[in-house]
Amino acid sequence: MAGTGSIHLRAGDGALLRVEDLVVEFPIGHGGEAVHAVSGISLDVLDGETLGIVGESGCGKSTTGRAVMQLPAPKSGSVRFDGVELTSLHGEALRRVRPRLQMIFQDPISSLNPRRRVREIVREGLDIWEMGDKDARNAKVDEVLDAVGMDPANGARRPHEFSGGQCQRISIARAVVTEPKLIICDEPVSALDVSVQAQILNLLEDMKHRYGLTVVFIAHDLAVVKNVSDRVLVMYLGKACEIASPDDLYEHPKHPYTGALLAAIPVPDPTQHPDEERVLGGEVPSPIHPPTGCRFRTRCPKSQERCALEEPVLREVEPSQYVACHFPLEAGEQIDFARVGIGASIDVASDGDGSTP
């Protein structure tokens, strides 16, 4: 494993996507301060794999996906896609990689140009890169529109004439038309109705097998991520907490934060009420001044002095299950978040809001 400044999630040799020590910061004001959106994330994604990334809002999961796409380019770190170092590419060189690396955005309607017709939107990548002649491009557009469940005869209509689910199908068609190797899905179903979510998820799975795609699936819905992922990465405040197969992660979480996320999953029974002792409370610390050591310690009842002084690194606690925690959960252990404040109060230098400079 790496030192405290980096976290490595090794899936094996020959990964299609390899990210190392990725750092993304957004400067604020003129005082030299910055929002630490992503702090030293490393991960591998194998060819044909689906890696799910979960975490609460603001944890940096979407920023990680965009940084892989170089939108924007990270402050530091390495992003190797199919053996090519993307962070060293600029201008035309980076542009030529883009057809093989596509993204599906969260809002399906605003991500489509309202002035253009659906056929033009889907065909745009083929036109830009002059992939085949005009007839071949039109045939390809018809093929992908049909594959995503859209009638090619409706290609002359504009995005505002379709529902949100239909617009997301168009976005998927646009993403796969250039036959990419990797697609990053940034919460592709969060803006859709539940019934439509299932259709889009099934469609993504079908597209993955039909076109041989590798997928990074970003979401905050743990049930969705479990169903679509081969491995799941849990993030908190710009850091990786845990990575494992969906079954291992959901049945035997090792990081207290993972356990809290799973405990918060709603139960479809109106007579059942959340166990207050297992519900994560408190506020997420400021990403401008994140806590020292473990960033989750200010909300963790298992926090001890070591958590404030030493940043945990990912280590293998079970076969293919990695956790960044000094005191991981034991089998069957349930933590009481009502105790937060006992160990979490240990601090090195506080600025008054639970975070440290």
C-alpha positions, 0 to 999 in steps of 0.5 A: 500500500501507499503512504498516507498521502495516497490510496491505492485500490488495485484490481490487478494488472492490465487495468483499462483505467488506472488513477493514482494519487488524484488531487482536485482542488478549487481555489477560493478568494485570494487568501490561498485557501481551496476546497479539497474536493478530491485528496489522493484517490487511487483506483483501477478499473478492469476491462469490462468491469463496472465500478460503483462509487457511492457517498453522500453529497459533496464527498467528491465522487462526481468530481472524481469522474469529471477529473478522469475526463479532464473536466477539469484537469486535476491539480496533480496525480495520474490518470492512465486510460488504456495505457495513455497518460491523460494528464500529459495530453492537451489540445488536439492530443486530448481531443483525439482520446475523447471518442473512446472515453464518454460521459453520461450526465446527471440531468438528461434534459439540460445535457442535450442541446435544445436547438438541435434535433435528436438525430443531429445530437446522436450523430454529432460525434460521428460527423466530427470524426468523419466516421464512415460516409453519410449513409453509414453514419445515418445507419449507425444512428438508427442502430443505437437509437433502436438499441436504446429503445427509441424509434429512429423515426422520431429523430427529427424531434427536439429534446423538449418533446421527450420525457426525462427518461427518453432524454436519458436514452438519447444521452446513452445513444450519444455516448455509445455511438462512437463505440467508446471503451469506457463510460462514466455515468454520473448519477444517470438515474437520480433525476428520474422516476423509480419505474423509469430508473429500472428501465434505464439501469436495464438499458445500461446493462444491455449496452454494456454487454452489447458494445463491450463497455467498461463502466464507472457508475457514480450514485448515492443510491446504495441499492442501485449501485449494488445491483449494477456494480462488480466492485463498490468504492465508498468515498467520504470528504474526498477520500476512499473509505472502503472497497469490496464486492457488493455482497461483501460490502453490504453484508459485512461492512468494515468501515464505520461510515459504510455501516452508517450508510447501509443503516440509513437505507429506507425499509419499505415498511411504514411500521418500521422506524429508523434505529436512531442509534444507528443513524449517522448524525452531525455535519460533514466537516468543511472541505476547506479545512478538513480534519487531520488524520481520518476525515470521518473521525469527527462523526465516528464513535470509534474515534481515538487519539490515533485517528486524529494523529495518523491518516489511515491507508487502505489495507486488506482486512478480508480477501479483496476487501480493503478499508481505510480505518485504524479500528475496522468493524468486527463481524456483526458489530453494530456501532452506536452513533449516539456515542459520537462526541466521546472519542470524536472530541479528540482534536489537535487544533480546532477552529471551532467547528470540528474541523482542523486547519 
